[in-house]
Amino acid sequence: MHGPYGIVVSFRKPASMTDLDIEKAADRAHRILKALPGFRSVVYFNVNEEDYGVAISFYSQKATDDAIGSIRQQVQALYPDANVSKGEVVPGEFVDELIAKDGNVQRNY
């Protein structure tokens, strides 16, 4: 892995949860994520109101390694079938720059 470092979460919305339940859980999670050491950015995905994803980026591989256990535990407490894994993620400001420059951005990580 070359970085940027991050954690990817994906899950399917349980039938018993409403969209409002998901939004409330995301709001609580966002406050927790922002307080993690080395937190860089987070992007939330909602595909077809059923499948959800979260890409959380950190400034270092160590910060990612330190956070993954607690994130996995908290996510799987709400969504037992969720997938939580370490991976390379693109931080939000890079996505903004990519959009602004019509895809003409290069990075050396």
DSSP file (Angstrom, degrees, kcal/mol; ACC not computed):
  #  RESIDUE AA STRUCTURE BP1 BP2  ACC     N-H-->O    O-->H-N    N-H-->O    O-->H-N    TCO  KAPPA ALPHA  PHI   PSI    X-CA   Y-CA   Z-CA
    1    1 A M              0   0    0      0, 0.0     4,-0.1     0, 0.0    60,-0.1   0.000 360.0 360.0 360.0 133.5    0.0    0.0    0.0
    2    2 A H        -     0   0    0      1,-0.2     3,-0.1     2,-0.1    86,-0.0   0.571 360.0-134.5-106.8 -12.9    1.4    3.4   -1.0
    3    3 A G  S    S+     0   0    0      1,-0.4    -1,-0.2    57,-0.0     2,-0.2  -0.245  82.9 162.2  97.7 170.8   -1.2    5.7    0.5
    4    4 A P  S    S-     0   0    0      0, 0.0    85,-1.5     0, 0.0    -1,-0.4   0.597  70.5-138.0 -61.2 152.9   -3.1    7.7    1.2
    5    5 A Y  E     +AB  58  88A   0     53,-0.7    53,-3.0    83,-0.2     2,-0.3  -0.584  36.4 138.0 -92.5 145.3   -4.1    5.4    3.9
    6    6 A G  E     -AB  57  87A   0     81,-1.5    81,-2.6    51,-0.3     2,-0.4  -0.971  44.9-106.1-167.6-177.1   -7.6    4.6    4.9
    7    7 A I  E     -AB  56  86A   0     49,-2.4    49,-3.0    -2,-0.3     2,-0.5  -0.984  23.9-154.5-127.6 135.4  -10.4    2.4    5.9
    8    8 A V  E     -AB  55  85A   0     77,-3.2    77,-2.4    -2,-0.4     2,-0.4  -0.950   9.4-170.7-115.0 129.9  -13.3    1.4    3.7
    9    9 A V  E     +AB  54  84A   0     45,-2.8    45,-2.5    -2,-0.5     2,-0.4  -0.965   7.8 173.7-119.5 133.4  -16.7    0.5    5.2
   10   10 A S  E     +AB  53  83A   0     73,-2.2    73,-2.9    -2,-0.4     2,-0.3  -1.000   6.7 152.9-140.3 142.4  -19.5   -1.0    3.1
   11   11 A F  E     -A   52   0A   0     41,-2.3    41,-3.2    -2,-0.4     2,-0.4  -0.988  39.2-116.8-159.1 160.9  -22.9   -2.4    4.2
   12   12 A R  E     -A   51   0A   0     -2,-0.3    39,-0.2    39,-0.2    69,-0.1  -0.882  45.0-104.2-102.1 135.5  -26.4   -3.1    3.0
   13   13 A K        -     0   0    0     37,-3.5     6,-0.0    -2,-0.4     2,-0.0  -0.381  37.0-119.6 -61.1 124.6  -29.1   -1.2    4.9
   14   14 A P    >   -     0   0    0      0, 0.0     3,-1.9     0, 0.0    -1,-0.1  -0.383  19.2-121.3 -62.8 145.0  -30.9   -3.6    7.3
   15   15 A A  T 3  S+     0   0    0      1,-0.3    -2,-0.1    -3,-0.1     0, 0.0   0.786 111.1  60.0 -58.8 -28.6  -34.6   -3.8    6.5
   16   16 A S  T 3  S+     0   0    0      2,-0.0     2,-0.4     0, 0.0    -1,-0.3   0.583  92.4  83.4 -78.6  -9.0  -35.5   -2.7   10.0
   17   17 A M    <   -     0   0    0     -3,-1.9     2,-0.2     4,-0.0    -4,-0.0  -0.758  66.0-148.1-101.0 141.6  -33.6    0.6    9.6
   18   18 A T     >  -     0   0    0     -2,-0.4     4,-1.8     1,-0.1     5,-0.1  -0.509  33.1-105.2 -93.8 169.5  -35.0    3.8    8.0
   19   19 A D  H  > S+     0   0    0      1,-0.2     4,-2.5     2,-0.2     5,-0.2   0.875 123.7  56.1 -61.2 -36.4  -33.1    6.3    6.0
   20   20 A L  H  > S+     0   0    0      2,-0.2     4,-2.4     1,-0.2    -1,-0.2   0.883 103.9  52.9 -63.7 -38.4  -33.4    8.6    9.0
   21   21 A D  H  > S+     0   0    0      2,-0.2     4,-2.2     1,-0.2    -1,-0.2   0.911 110.2  48.2 -61.2 -42.6  -31.8    5.9   11.2
   22   22 A I  H  X S+     0   0    0     -4,-1.8     4,-2.5     2,-0.2    -2,-0.2   0.913 110.9  50.4 -64.5 -43.5  -28.9    5.7    8.8
   23   23 A E  H  X S+     0   0    0     -4,-2.5     4,-2.1     2,-0.2    -2,-0.2   0.900 110.8  48.9 -63.5 -40.8  -28.5    9.5    8.7
   24   24 A K  H  X S+     0   0    0     -4,-2.4     4,-2.2     2,-0.2    -1,-0.2   0.910 111.5  49.3 -64.8 -41.9  -28.4    9.7   12.6
   25   25 A A  H  X S+     0   0    0     -4,-2.2     4,-2.6     1,-0.2    -2,-0.2   0.898 110.7  50.7 -64.0 -39.9  -25.8    6.9   12.7
   26   26 A A  H  X S+     0   0    0     -4,-2.5     4,-2.5     2,-0.2    -1,-0.2   0.886 108.6  52.1 -65.1 -38.6  -23.7    8.7   10.1
   27   27 A D  H  X S+     0   0    0     -4,-2.1     4,-1.6     2,-0.2    -2,-0.2   0.926 112.2  44.8 -63.4 -45.0  -23.9   11.9   12.1
   28   28 A R  H  X S+     0   0    0     -4,-2.2     4,-1.6     1,-0.2    -2,-0.2   0.923 114.1  50.1 -63.4 -43.9  -22.7   10.2   15.3
   29   29 A A  H  X S+     0   0    0     -4,-2.6     4,-3.1     1,-0.2    -2,-0.2   0.890 105.7  56.7 -62.2 -39.7  -20.0    8.4   13.4
   30   30 A H  H  X S+     0   0    0     -4,-2.5     4,-2.3     1,-0.2    -1,-0.2   0.903 105.6  50.2 -61.3 -41.7  -18.8   11.6   11.8
   31   31 A R  H  X S+     0   0    0     -4,-1.6     4,-0.7     1,-0.2    -1,-0.2   0.889 113.6  46.0 -63.4 -38.2  -18.2   13.2   15.2
   32   32 A I  H >< S+     0   0    0     -4,-1.6     3,-0.8     2,-0.2     4,-0.4   0.926 111.7  51.1 -69.0 -45.4  -16.2   10.2   16.4
   33   33 A L  H >< S+     0   0    0     -4,-3.1     3,-1.7     1,-0.2    -2,-0.2   0.908 104.2  56.7 -60.1 -44.0  -14.2   10.0   13.2
   34   34 A K  H 3< S+     0   0    0     -4,-2.3    -1,-0.2     1,-0.3    -2,-0.2   0.754 105.3  53.7 -61.0 -23.5  -13.2   13.7   13.4
   35   35 A A  T << S+     0   0    0     -3,-0.8    -1,-0.3    -4,-0.7    -2,-0.2   0.538  83.2 109.5 -89.4  -6.9  -11.7   13.1   16.8
   36   36 A L  S X  S-     0   0    0     -3,-1.7     3,-1.9    -4,-0.4     2,-0.1  -0.466  80.3-104.5 -71.9 138.2   -9.5   10.2   15.8
   37   37 A P  T 3  S+     0   0    0      0, 0.0    -1,-0.1     0, 0.0    30,-0.1  -0.400 105.6  14.1 -60.4 132.4   -5.7   10.9   15.8
   38   38 A G  T 3  S+     0   0    0      1,-0.3    21,-2.5    -2,-0.1    22,-0.3   0.503  85.8 159.3  81.7   4.4   -4.4   11.3   12.2
   39   39 A F  E <   +C   58   0A   0     -3,-1.9    -1,-0.3    19,-0.2    19,-0.2  -0.363  10.7 170.4 -61.1 136.5   -7.9   11.7   10.7
   40   40 A R  E     -     0   0A   0     17,-2.8     2,-0.3     1,-0.4    18,-0.2   0.763  52.1 -37.3-113.6 -58.1   -7.8   13.4    7.3
   41   41 A S  E     -C   57   0A   0     16,-1.2    16,-3.1    51,-0.0    -1,-0.4  -0.981  43.7-143.7-163.1 168.5  -11.2   13.2    5.6
   42   42 A V  E     -C   56   0A   0     -2,-0.3     2,-0.4    14,-0.2    14,-0.2  -0.998   4.7-163.5-143.6 143.6  -14.3   11.0    5.0
   43   43 A V  E     -C   55   0A   0     12,-2.1    12,-2.6    -2,-0.3     2,-0.4  -0.997  11.4-152.3-127.7 131.8  -16.6   10.5    2.1
   44   44 A Y  E     -C   54   0A   0     -2,-0.4     2,-0.4    10,-0.2    10,-0.2  -0.850   8.3-162.6-106.3 139.5  -20.0    8.9    2.4
   45   45 A F  E     -C   53   0A   0      8,-3.4     8,-2.2    -2,-0.4     2,-0.4  -0.958   9.7-173.2-122.9 139.7  -21.7    7.0   -0.4
   46   46 A N  E     -C   52   0A   0     -2,-0.4     2,-0.6     6,-0.2     6,-0.2  -0.944   9.2-170.2-131.5 109.1  -25.3    6.0   -0.7
   47   47 A V  E >> S-C   51   0A   0      4,-3.3     4,-2.2    -2,-0.4     3,-1.9  -0.903  70.3 -26.5-105.7 119.8  -26.0    3.8   -3.7
   48   48 A N  T 34 S-     0   0    0     -2,-0.6    -1,-0.2     1,-0.3     4,-0.1   0.705 104.1 -79.7  53.1  28.6  -29.7    3.1   -4.6
   49   49 A E  T 34 S+     0   0    0      2,-0.2    -1,-0.3     1,-0.1     3,-0.1   0.616 128.9  68.5  60.4  13.0  -30.8    3.7   -0.9
   50   50 A E  T <4 S+     0   0    0     -3,-1.9   -37,-3.5     1,-0.3     2,-0.5   0.661  87.1  54.9-124.6 -46.8  -29.7    0.2   -0.1
   51   51 A D  E  <  -AC  12  47A   0     -4,-2.2    -4,-3.3   -39,-0.2     2,-0.3  -0.824  64.5-171.5-102.8 132.1  -26.0   -0.1   -0.3
   52   52 A Y  E     -AC  11  46A   0    -41,-3.2   -41,-2.3    -2,-0.5     2,-0.3  -0.899   4.8-177.3-123.9 149.6  -23.8    2.3    1.7
   53   53 A G  E     -AC  10  45A   0     -8,-2.2    -8,-3.4    -2,-0.3     2,-0.4  -0.989   9.3-164.6-144.6 153.6  -20.1    3.0    1.8
   54   54 A V  E     -AC   9  44A   0    -45,-2.5   -45,-2.8    -2,-0.3     2,-0.6  -0.996   3.6-163.5-138.5 130.5  -17.7    5.1    3.7
   55   55 A A  E     -AC   8  43A   0    -12,-2.6   -12,-2.1    -2,-0.4     2,-0.5  -0.965  12.3-172.3-116.3 114.7  -14.1    5.9    2.8
   56   56 A I  E     -AC   7  42A   0    -49,-3.0   -49,-2.4    -2,-0.6     2,-0.3  -0.923   5.2-160.8-110.6 122.3  -12.1    7.3    5.7
   57   57 A S  E     -AC   6  41A   0    -16,-3.1   -17,-2.8    -2,-0.5   -16,-1.2  -0.796   5.3-168.6-107.6 150.0   -8.6    8.7    5.0
   58   58 A F  E     -AC   5  39A   0    -53,-3.0   -53,-0.7    -2,-0.3   -19,-0.2  -0.868  31.3-120.3-128.6 160.7   -5.8    9.2    7.5
   59   59 A Y  S    S+     0   0    0    -21,-2.5     2,-0.3    -2,-0.3   -20,-0.1   0.710  93.0  24.2 -75.8 -20.3   -2.5   11.0    7.3
   60   60 A S  S  > S-     0   0    0    -22,-0.3     4,-1.7     1,-0.1     5,-0.1  -0.966  71.7-120.5-145.0 159.7   -0.4    7.9    8.1
   61   61 A Q  H  > S+     0   0    0     -2,-0.3     4,-2.7     1,-0.2     5,-0.2   0.865 114.5  56.7 -65.1 -35.9   -0.5    4.2    7.9
   62   62 A K  H  > S+     0   0    0      2,-0.2     4,-2.6     1,-0.2    -1,-0.2   0.918 105.2  50.0 -62.5 -44.2    0.0    4.0   11.7
   63   63 A A  H  > S+     0   0    0      2,-0.2     4,-1.5     1,-0.2    -1,-0.2   0.893 111.8  49.4 -61.2 -39.2   -3.1    6.2   12.3
   64   64 A T  H  X S+     0   0    0     -4,-1.7     4,-1.9     2,-0.2     3,-0.3   0.944 111.8  47.5 -63.5 -48.4   -5.0    3.9   10.0
   65   65 A D  H  X S+     0   0    0     -4,-2.7     4,-0.6     1,-0.2    -2,-0.2   0.876 111.7  51.1 -61.4 -38.0   -3.8    0.8   11.9
   66   66 A D  H  < S+     0   0    0     -4,-2.6     4,-0.4     1,-0.2    -1,-0.2   0.814 115.7  41.6 -68.8 -29.8   -4.6    2.4   15.2
   67   67 A A  H  X S+     0   0    0     -4,-1.5     4,-2.3    -3,-0.3     5,-0.3   0.740  93.4  78.3 -91.2 -25.2   -8.2    3.2   14.2
   68   68 A I  H  X S+     0   0    0     -4,-1.9     4,-2.8     1,-0.2     5,-0.2   0.855  91.0  52.7 -62.5 -38.1   -9.3    0.1   12.3
   69   69 A G  H  X S+     0   0    0     -4,-0.6     4,-2.2     2,-0.2    -1,-0.2   0.936 113.4  41.8 -63.0 -47.2  -10.1   -2.0   15.3
   70   70 A S  H  > S+     0   0    0     -4,-0.4     4,-2.3     2,-0.2    -1,-0.2   0.880 115.6  50.3 -70.1 -36.5  -12.3    0.5   17.0
   71   71 A I  H  X S+     0   0    0     -4,-2.3     4,-2.8     2,-0.2     5,-0.3   0.938 110.7  49.5 -64.8 -45.3  -14.0    1.4   13.8
   72   72 A R  H  X S+     0   0    0     -4,-2.8     4,-2.7    -5,-0.3     5,-0.2   0.926 111.6  49.3 -58.5 -45.1  -14.7   -2.2   12.9
   73   73 A Q  H  X S+     0   0    0     -4,-2.2     4,-1.0    -5,-0.2    -1,-0.2   0.921 114.1  44.3 -62.0 -45.7  -16.1   -2.8   16.4
   74   74 A Q  H  X S+     0   0    0     -4,-2.3     4,-0.9     2,-0.2    -1,-0.2   0.900 115.9  46.6 -68.2 -41.1  -18.5    0.2   16.3
   75   75 A V  H >X S+     0   0    0     -4,-2.8     4,-3.1     1,-0.2     3,-0.8   0.942 112.4  48.6 -67.2 -46.8  -19.7   -0.4   12.7
   76   76 A Q  H 3< S+     0   0    0     -4,-2.7    -1,-0.2    -5,-0.3    -2,-0.2   0.675 100.9  65.3 -73.2 -14.4  -20.3   -4.1   13.2
   77   77 A A  H 3< S+     0   0    0     -4,-1.0    -1,-0.3    -5,-0.2    -2,-0.2   0.859 116.5  28.9 -68.4 -34.7  -22.2   -3.4   16.4
   78   78 A L  H << S+     0   0    0     -4,-0.9    -2,-0.2    -3,-0.8    -3,-0.1   0.830 136.7  27.3 -89.7 -38.5  -24.8   -1.6   14.2
   79   79 A Y    ><  -     0   0    0     -4,-3.1     3,-2.4    -5,-0.1    -1,-0.2  -0.791  67.3-173.5-129.0  85.5  -24.4   -3.6   11.0
   80   80 A P  T 3  S+     0   0    0      0, 0.0    -1,-0.1     0, 0.0    -4,-0.1   0.757  85.5  49.8 -55.9 -28.4  -23.1   -7.1   11.8
   81   81 A D  T 3  S+     0   0    0    -69,-0.1    -5,-0.1     2,-0.1   -69,-0.0   0.339  83.8 127.7 -93.2   7.9  -22.6   -8.0    8.1
   82   82 A A    <   -     0   0    0     -3,-2.4     2,-0.5    -7,-0.1   -71,-0.2  -0.284  56.5-133.0 -65.7 148.6  -20.6   -4.8    7.3
   83   83 A N  E     -B   10   0A   0    -73,-2.9   -73,-2.2     2,-0.0     2,-0.5  -0.920  24.5-179.2-102.6 123.9  -17.2   -5.1    5.6
   84   84 A V  E     +B    9   0A   0     -2,-0.5     2,-0.3   -75,-0.2   -75,-0.2  -0.980  15.7 156.5-125.2 117.4  -14.5   -3.0    7.2
   85   85 A S  E     -B    8   0A   0    -77,-2.4   -77,-3.2    -2,-0.5     2,-0.3  -0.962  42.2-110.5-143.1 157.9  -11.1   -3.1    5.6
   86   86 A K  E     +B    7   0A   0     -2,-0.3     2,-0.3   -79,-0.2   -79,-0.3  -0.637  52.3 140.2 -83.5 142.4   -7.9   -1.2    5.3
   87   87 A G  E     -B    6   0A   0    -81,-2.6   -81,-1.5    -2,-0.3     2,-0.5  -0.981  55.7 -76.6-166.4 176.3   -7.2    0.2    1.8
   88   88 A E  E     -B    5   0A   0     -2,-0.3     2,-0.3   -83,-0.2   -83,-0.2  -0.775  51.7-178.4 -85.5 128.0   -5.9    3.1   -0.2
   89   89 A V        -     0   0    0    -85,-1.5   -31,-0.1    -2,-0.5   -81,-0.0  -0.921  28.7-121.8-128.2 154.7   -8.4    5.9   -0.4
   90   90 A V        -     0   0    0     -2,-0.3   -33,-0.1   -33,-0.1     5,-0.1  -0.850  33.1-127.0 -95.7 120.4   -8.5    9.2   -2.1
   91   91 A P    >>  -     0   0    0      0, 0.0     4,-1.6     0, 0.0     3,-1.0  -0.286  23.1-109.5 -66.9 154.9   -8.9   12.1    0.4
   92   92 A G  H 3> S+     0   0    0      1,-0.3     4,-2.3     2,-0.2     5,-0.2   0.830 115.0  55.6 -54.3 -41.7  -11.8   14.6   -0.2
   93   93 A E  H 3> S+     0   0    0      1,-0.2     4,-2.0     2,-0.2    -1,-0.3   0.828 105.8  53.1 -66.9 -28.6   -9.6   17.5   -1.2
   94   94 A F  H <> S+     0   0    0     -3,-1.0     4,-2.7     2,-0.2    -1,-0.2   0.907 108.1  50.4 -68.6 -41.3   -8.0   15.4   -3.9
   95   95 A V  H  X S+     0   0    0     -4,-1.6     4,-2.5     2,-0.2    -2,-0.2   0.922 109.7  51.3 -61.4 -43.6  -11.4   14.5   -5.3
   96   96 A D  H  X S+     0   0    0     -4,-2.3     4,-2.5     1,-0.2    -1,-0.2   0.922 112.3  45.9 -58.5 -44.6  -12.3   18.3   -5.3
   97   97 A E  H  X S+     0   0    0     -4,-2.0     4,-2.2     2,-0.2    -2,-0.2   0.898 110.3  54.0 -66.6 -39.8   -9.1   19.1   -7.2
   98   98 A L  H  <>S+     0   0    0     -4,-2.7     5,-3.2     1,-0.2     6,-0.3   0.914 111.9  44.3 -60.1 -44.0   -9.7   16.2   -9.6
   99   99 A I  H ><5S+     0   0    0     -4,-2.5     3,-1.5     3,-0.2    -2,-0.2   0.931 112.9  51.2 -65.9 -45.5  -13.2   17.5  -10.4
  100  100 A A  H 3<5S+     0   0    0     -4,-2.5    -2,-0.2     1,-0.3    -1,-0.2   0.833 114.6  43.0 -62.7 -33.5  -12.0   21.1  -10.7
  101  101 A K  T ><5S-     0   0    0     -4,-2.2     3,-1.7    -5,-0.2    -1,-0.3   0.160 113.4-115.1-101.5  18.3   -9.2   20.2  -13.1
  102  102 A D  T < 5S-     0   0    0     -3,-1.5    -3,-0.2     1,-0.3    -4,-0.1   0.850  76.1 -49.1  53.5  40.5  -11.4   17.8  -15.2
  103  103 A G  T 3 <S+     0   0    0     -5,-3.2     2,-1.2    -6,-0.2    -1,-0.3   0.464 105.4 125.0  85.6   1.1   -9.4   14.8  -14.2
  104  104 A N    <   +     0   0    0     -3,-1.7     2,-0.4    -6,-0.3    -1,-0.1  -0.466  38.0 116.2 -95.9  64.6   -5.9   16.2  -15.0
  105  105 A V        -     0   0    0     -2,-1.2     2,-0.4     2,-0.0    -7,-0.0  -0.993  39.9-170.9-131.9 136.6   -4.3   15.7  -11.6
  106  106 A Q        -     0   0    0     -2,-0.4     2,-0.4     2,-0.0    -2,-0.0  -0.982   2.6-173.3-127.4 142.2   -1.3   13.5  -10.8
  107  107 A R        -     0   0    0     -2,-0.4     2,-0.6     0, 0.0    -2,-0.0  -0.973  17.1-149.6-130.8 146.6    0.1   12.6   -7.4
  108  108 A N              0   0    0     -2,-0.4    -2,-0.0     1,-0.1     0, 0.0  -0.922 360.0 360.0-114.9 103.8    3.2   10.7   -6.4
  109  109 A Y              0   0    0     -2,-0.6    -1,-0.1  -106,-0.1     0, 0.0   0.393 360.0 360.0-102.3 360.0    2.5    8.9   -3.1
